[in-house]
Amino acid sequence: MTTGQVILVAAVLLALAFGTLRLVNDGRFRGTHRVMGGPASEEHPVSVLQGEEIEHELGARATLLQFSSAFCAPCRATRRILADVAGLVDGVAHVEIDAEHHLELVRRLGIMRTPTTLVLDEHGREVTRAQGAPTKDQVLTALGQI
């Protein structure tokens, strides 16, 4: 085997490993991210959107907060899924934020890629988050945590 063939095989194996990792992890809701700006408590709930000029109201039960960007194809699929879930479940709202126009909020919340979906409770506190496009079942399961 020549050096070029070894490099080609190694590159293909690395690409397969990366693709498998993304396939396994995309869209899974995994815990929360510590929001910069101080902790929240039961007595003093602090919304992750505090101080932001967001035109939408929070849901009575939960809010599906989606961070997306203009040229993100998975963002469009995520938008449809989250809108469907918000229409199916009473008290759940879907809010989409353009990450490019809210960079300070993106940095404060630790958003690393789009789409990222945050599930917020009725006070606007983060319950869980997912990077990548979640399935409808994954979203419904995450809402079940509230």
DRENDO-1510 file (C-alpha; in Angstrom, 1 decimal, always signed):
<recs>
REC; n; res; u; v; w
REC; 1; MET; +0.0; +0.0; +0.0 .
REC; 2; THR; +1.4; +3.4; -1.0 .
REC; 3; THR; +1.5; +6.4; +1.3 .
REC; 4; GLY; -1.3; +8.1; -0.7 .
REC; 5; GLN; -3.6; +5.0; -0.3 .
REC; 6; VAL; -2.9; +5.0; +3.5 .
REC; 7; ILE; -3.8; +8.7; +3.7 .
REC; 8; LEU; -7.0; +8.1; +1.7 .
REC; 9; VAL; -8.1; +5.2; +3.9 .
REC; 10; ALA; -7.4; +7.2; +7.1 .
REC; 11; ALA; -9.4; +10.2; +5.7 .
REC; 12; VAL; -12.3; +8.0; +4.8 .
REC; 13; LEU; -12.3; +6.4; +8.3 .
REC; 14; LEU; -12.1; +9.8; +10.0 .
REC; 15; ALA; -15.0; +11.1; +7.9 .
REC; 16; LEU; -17.1; +8.0; +8.7 .
REC; 17; ALA; -16.3; +8.4; +12.4 .
REC; 18; PHE; -17.3; +12.1; +12.4 .
REC; 19; GLY; -20.5; +11.4; +10.5 .
REC; 20; THR; -21.5; +8.6; +12.9 .
REC; 21; LEU; -20.8; +10.9; +15.8 .
REC; 22; ARG; -23.0; +13.6; +14.3 .
REC; 23; LEU; -25.7; +11.2; +13.5 .
REC; 24; VAL; -25.8; +9.9; +17.0 .
REC; 25; ASN; -25.7; +13.3; +18.8 .
REC; 26; ASP; -27.7; +15.6; +16.5 .
REC; 27; GLY; -31.1; +16.6; +17.9 .
REC; 28; ARG; -30.7; +15.0; +21.3 .
REC; 29; PHE; -31.7; +17.0; +24.3 .
REC; 30; ARG; -28.9; +17.0; +26.8 .
REC; 31; GLY; -29.1; +18.9; +30.0 .
REC; 32; THR; -28.7; +22.7; +30.2 .
REC; 33; HIS; -26.0; +25.3; +29.8 .
REC; 34; ARG; -25.0; +27.6; +32.6 .
REC; 35; VAL; -26.3; +31.0; +31.5 .
REC; 36; MET; -23.9; +33.9; +32.2 .
REC; 37; GLY; -25.5; +36.7; +34.2 .
REC; 38; GLY; -26.3; +35.0; +37.5 .
REC; 39; PRO; -28.2; +32.0; +38.8 .
REC; 40; ALA; -32.0; +31.7; +39.0 .
REC; 41; SER; -33.8; +30.4; +42.1 .
REC; 42; GLU; -37.4; +29.3; +42.7 .
REC; 43; GLU; -38.1; +32.6; +44.5 .
REC; 44; HIS; -36.6; +34.8; +41.8 .
REC; 45; PRO; -36.9; +33.1; +38.4 .
REC; 46; VAL; -34.8; +34.7; +35.8 .
REC; 47; SER; -35.6; +34.2; +32.1 .
REC; 48; VAL; -32.8; +33.5; +29.7 .
REC; 49; LEU; -34.4; +36.2; +27.6 .
REC; 50; GLN; -34.3; +38.8; +30.3 .
REC; 51; GLY; -33.3; +42.2; +28.9 .
REC; 52; GLU; -33.8; +41.1; +25.3 .
REC; 53; GLU; -36.3; +42.6; +23.0 .
REC; 54; ILE; -38.1; +39.5; +21.7 .
REC; 55; GLU; -41.5; +40.2; +20.2 .
REC; 56; HIS; -43.1; +36.9; +21.2 .
REC; 57; GLU; -44.7; +35.9; +24.5 .
REC; 58; LEU; -43.5; +32.9; +26.5 .
REC; 59; GLY; -45.8; +29.9; +26.5 .
REC; 60; ALA; -47.9; +29.3; +29.6 .
REC; 61; ARG; -46.4; +25.8; +30.1 .
REC; 62; ALA; -43.2; +25.9; +28.0 .
REC; 63; THR; -41.4; +27.7; +25.2 .
REC; 64; LEU; -39.4; +26.1; +22.4 .
REC; 65; LEU; -36.7; +28.6; +21.7 .
REC; 66; GLN; -35.0; +28.0; +18.3 .
REC; 67; PHE; -31.8; +29.7; +17.3 .
REC; 68; SER; -31.3; +29.6; +13.5 .
REC; 69; SER; -29.5; +31.3; +10.7 .
REC; 70; ALA; -30.5; +32.3; +7.2 .
REC; 71; PHE; -28.7; +29.6; +5.2 .
REC; 72; CYS; -29.3; +26.7; +7.5 .
REC; 73; ALA; -31.2; +23.9; +5.9 .
REC; 74; PRO; -31.8; +21.9; +9.1 .
REC; 75; CYS; -33.2; +25.1; +10.6 .
REC; 76; ARG; -36.1; +24.9; +8.2 .
REC; 77; ALA; -36.9; +21.3; +9.2 .
REC; 78; THR; -36.6; +22.2; +12.9 .
REC; 79; ARG; -38.9; +25.2; +12.4 .
REC; 80; ARG; -41.6; +22.9; +11.0 .
REC; 81; ILE; -41.2; +20.3; +13.7 .
REC; 82; LEU; -41.3; +22.8; +16.6 .
REC; 83; ALA; -44.3; +24.7; +15.1 .
REC; 84; ASP; -46.1; +21.3; +14.8 .
REC; 85; VAL; -45.4; +20.5; +18.4 .
REC; 86; ALA; -46.4; +23.9; +19.6 .
REC; 87; GLY; -49.7; +23.5; +17.8 .
REC; 88; LEU; -50.3; +20.1; +19.3 .
REC; 89; VAL; -49.4; +20.8; +22.9 .
REC; 90; ASP; -51.5; +23.3; +24.9 .
REC; 91; GLY; -49.5; +26.1; +26.6 .
REC; 92; VAL; -46.4; +25.6; +24.4 .
REC; 93; ALA; -45.0; +28.4; +22.3 .
REC; 94; HIS; -42.4; +28.3; +19.5 .
REC; 95; VAL; -40.1; +31.3; +19.2 .
REC; 96; GLU; -37.4; +31.5; +16.5 .
REC; 97; ILE; -34.4; +33.8; +16.9 .
REC; 98; ASP; -32.0; +34.7; +14.1 .
REC; 99; ALA; -28.6; +34.0; +15.7 .
REC; 100; GLU; -26.9; +36.5; +13.5 .
REC; 101; HIS; -29.0; +39.4; +14.7 .
REC; 102; HIS; -28.7; +38.5; +18.4 .
REC; 103; LEU; -25.0; +37.8; +18.8 .
REC; 104; GLU; -24.8; +39.0; +22.5 .
REC; 105; LEU; -27.6; +36.6; +23.5 .
REC; 106; VAL; -26.0; +33.8; +21.5 .
REC; 107; ARG; -22.7; +34.3; +23.3 .
REC; 108; ARG; -24.4; +34.6; +26.7 .
REC; 109; LEU; -26.4; +31.4; +26.2 .
REC; 110; GLY; -23.4; +29.5; +24.8 .
REC; 111; ILE; -25.0; +28.7; +21.4 .
REC; 112; MET; -22.3; +27.1; +19.3 .
REC; 113; ARG; -24.2; +26.1; +16.1 .
REC; 114; THR; -27.6; +26.3; +14.4 .
REC; 115; PRO; -30.1; +25.0; +14.8 .
REC; 116; THR; -30.0; +24.9; +18.6 .
REC; 117; THR; -33.3; +24.4; +20.5 .
REC; 118; LEU; -33.8; +25.4; +24.1 .
REC; 119; VAL; -36.8; +24.2; +26.0 .
REC; 120; LEU; -37.8; +26.9; +28.5 .
REC; 121; ASP; -40.2; +26.5; +31.4 .
REC; 122; GLU; -43.0; +29.0; +32.1 .
REC; 123; HIS; -40.6; +31.5; +33.7 .
REC; 124; GLY; -38.2; +31.4; +30.7 .
REC; 125; ARG; -35.6; +29.3; +32.5 .
REC; 126; GLU; -33.7; +26.7; +30.4 .
REC; 127; VAL; -34.8; +23.1; +31.1 .
REC; 128; THR; -32.8; +21.3; +28.3 .
REC; 129; ARG; -31.3; +22.0; +24.9 .
REC; 130; ALA; -30.5; +20.2; +21.7 .
REC; 131; GLN; -28.0; +21.0; +18.9 .
REC; 132; GLY; -29.0; +19.9; +15.5 .
REC; 133; ALA; -32.5; +19.0; +14.2 .
REC; 134; PRO; -34.5; +17.1; +16.7 .
REC; 135; THR; -37.4; +14.7; +15.8 .
REC; 136; LYS; -40.9; +15.3; +16.9 .
REC; 137; ASP; -40.6; +12.5; +19.4 .
REC; 138; GLN; -37.5; +14.0; +20.9 .
REC; 139; VAL; -39.2; +17.3; +21.4 .
REC; 140; LEU; -42.3; +15.7; +23.0 .
REC; 141; THR; -40.1; +13.7; +25.4 .
REC; 142; ALA; -38.2; +16.9; +26.3 .
REC; 143; LEU; -41.5; +18.7; +27.0 .
REC; 144; GLY; -42.5; +15.8; +29.3 .
REC; 145; GLN; -39.6; +16.8; +31.6 .
REC; 146; ILE; -41.5; +20.0; +32.5 .
</recs>
